[in-house]
Amino acid sequence: MLLHEILKIDGEEEVFLAEESLADLIRLPVTSEILRSGLKAKELIEVVVEKAGSDRLGVALKLTEPAEIWLLLTDRYSASGALDALLQNNASRIVQAEEGRFLEGVVEALAISLKEELFCDGCPVASPPLFVPERIDGLERFLRPLLPSRSEVLEICCGSGMGSQALKRLGLRPWTEDVDSCEICMALKAEYLEPDRAMVLDARLLDRFFPPRRFDAVVGFMVGLIDDVNWPLWREILISSAMLARDLVIYTTYTEREARIVAEALRSVGWSAEVAANPDDLGIYDQWAAIGRRGG
């Protein structure tokens, strides 16, 4: 795993995160308990931002009970300074890491634990996720003129990763997000998503992990179905996600009405937005799109 490389430890050693999800890295429920317990570690490694000295990313504790493992704690995404006291009372070995690489390591560790069913009693879904080649072909054709091959892309609400395959065909390596852990788990098992970029998270919390305009483009495929009841929630998801895009957002929908609603919402926060048709013989997926560009 990437965390072995970052911590500079043997690949055979066990490494786990103290928390079970990205959302928990904001609230730190388990980390808080660990710090209150006065847990004793055999060894401590502090991870700091490369070339930034004291800017801490996390702390790894070498434990011997109940088994010999490394336990990684990070308060980077909570803004709590929870680990300050821990470092005041312990000598530590210091390693440096690029911040984006550290997040990839954290995401990968959580994804592997999810895939190995460490967070549940068993998988209720035995079949692989839905895969519709015609949909992927249509998305690839639609996206090719819009997304340069080296774009950094975030795909929100990725589900089981079907739409992600079109991005991969374009030579892209997207970050992917969905709030449904079962969907992400199935996609990981089917190798539709990459562990170091597959996140189980509410899209409205993405700004706790990424700065504004972090990505060249933010995309979401088949957002909705949008109606009068759920539109306030969808609007919040789509607008907050768009803030992470530097140049371009693309949100596909089933109907023209939905695409027009999304485009109008983008215009209301300063984007230049158009509605584009993308019909195909299936007539089911990604039939319309709202395409937003920053600054006109």
Sequence and secondary structure as in RCSB ss.txt:
>XXXX:A:sequence
MLLHEILKIDGEEEVFLAEESLADLIRLPVTSEILRSGLKAKELIEVVVEKAGSDRLGVALKLTEPAEIWLLLTD
RYSASGALDALLQNNASRIVQAEEGRFLEGVVEALAISLKEELFCDGCPVASPPLFVPERIDGLERFLRPLLPSR
SEVLEICCGSGMGSQALKRLGLRPWTEDVDSCEICMALKAEYLEPDRAMVLDARLLDRFFPPRRFDAVVGFMVGL
IDDVNWPLWREILISSAMLARDLVIYTTYTEREARIVAEALRSVGWSAEVAANPDDLGIYDQWAAIGRRGG
>XXXX:A:secstr
 HHHHHHT  TTS EEESSSSTTHHHH HHHHHHHHHT   SEEEEEEETT TT EEEEEEEE SSS EEEEE  
TTTTS TTHHHHHTS  EEEEE HHHHHHHHHHHHHHHHHTTTTSS  S  S     HHHHHHHHHHHTTTS TT
  EEEES TTSTTHHHHHHTT   EEEES HHHHHHHHHTTSS GGGEEES GGGGGGTS TT EEEEEESS   
  TTTHHHHHHHHHHHHTTEEEEEEEEESSHHHHHHHHHHHHHTTEEEEEEE   SS SS  EEEEEEET 
